[in-house]
Amino acid sequence: MSVYHFIRLFRESTGKSPYQNVIDARVRKAKELLATRKLTIAEVAYEVGFVDQSHLTRHFKRAFGITPSAFLSLSCRTFSFYGRNR
């Protein structure tokens, strides 16, 4: 099977390219890691396979509508409000 044939079949079955599927998986994993608050955004970016923090930020914002730093701020306030953090 050629690469192009595989890409076409993959897109037909999932609705997105193999590359976009990998990016989506990286962004979901990054969100999980950020929620633990154990790593910095740059460390999370590296851990999930992005070249740098800005690459993660671009894809994170596209997927979730907010930046990773805004996500951290929101999760911090949400947990603080309910007494789960700090």
Protein Blocks (a to p, Z undefined) as FASTA:
>chain_A
ZZklmmmmmmmmnopafklmmmmmmmmmmmmmmmnomacfklmmmmnopablmlmmmmmm
mmnopafklmmmmmmmmmmmnopgZZ
